[in-house]
Amino acid sequence: MALDDERRRISKRHQPLHQLAMALQIGFIRMTGRTLDAFERIPKRLWTHIAGQVGVEPPEIATLRSPYAKRQRTLADHQQLA
């Protein structure tokens, strides 16, 4: 997937937190070839870095599940798109 295509997919997420979560999913898959299912906590430094790349405010959350707490379908959607 081209960088421009990835950025378009990220920007289509309506909520800034979902844009951030989508960017994190894509980045992690690119770096490791795996989804983030195995991880509970994401370092705040990583959230801050990704938020700066996407152009949104970093959240005050400590777990990956936080962006998906109300909508498990969103997690599956992000993983599939990533």
C-alpha positions in Angstrom: 0.0 0.0 0.0 1.4 3.4 -1.0 1.9 6.1 1.6 -0.7 8.4 0.0 -3.2 5.6 0.1 -2.5 4.9 3.7 -2.9 8.6 4.6 -6.3 8.7 2.7 -7.5 5.6 4.6 -6.4 7.2 7.9 -8.1 10.5 7.2 -11.4 8.8 6.3 -11.8 7.9 10.0 -14.1 10.5 11.5 -12.8 10.7 15.0 -9.2 11.8 15.7 -8.8 8.9 18.1 -9.8 6.4 15.4 -7.4 8.1 12.9 -4.6 7.6 15.5 -5.6 4.0 16.1 -5.7 3.3 12.4 -2.3 4.8 11.9 -0.9 2.7 14.7 -2.4 -0.5 13.2 -0.8 0.3 9.8 2.6 1.2 11.3 2.7 -1.9 13.5 1.8 -4.2 10.6 4.4 -2.6 8.4 7.1 -3.0 11.1 6.3 -6.5 12.4 3.9 -8.1 9.9 1.5 -8.8 12.8 -1.5 -7.0 14.3 -1.5 -5.5 17.7 -3.7 -8.1 19.3 -0.9 -9.4 21.5 -0.2 -6.0 23.1 -2.2 -4.5 26.0 -0.3 -1.2 26.5 1.2 1.1 24.0 3.9 3.5 25.3 2.8 7.1 25.6 5.8 8.2 23.5 4.6 6.1 20.6 1.1 7.5 20.9 2.6 11.0 20.9 4.8 10.3 17.8 2.0 8.7 15.8 -0.4 11.6 16.8 2.1 14.1 15.5 2.4 12.2 12.2 -1.4 12.1 11.8 -2.0 15.6 13.0 -4.2 14.9 16.0 -3.8 15.4 19.7 -2.4 12.4 21.5 -4.8 10.8 23.9 -4.4 10.3 27.6 -4.9 6.6 27.4 -2.7 3.7 28.3 -4.2 0.7 26.5 -4.8 -0.2 22.9 -8.3 -1.2 23.7 -9.3 2.3 24.7 -10.1 3.5 21.1 -12.2 0.4 20.5 -13.9 0.1 23.9 -17.4 0.8 22.5 -17.0 -0.7 19.0 -15.2 -4.0 18.5 -16.2 -3.8 14.8 -14.0 -0.7 14.5 -11.0 -2.8 15.6 -11.7 -5.5 13.1 -12.2 -2.8 10.4 -8.9 -1.1 11.2 -7.0 -4.4 11.2 -8.5 -5.4 7.9 -7.8 -2.1 6.2 -4.2 -2.0 7.6 
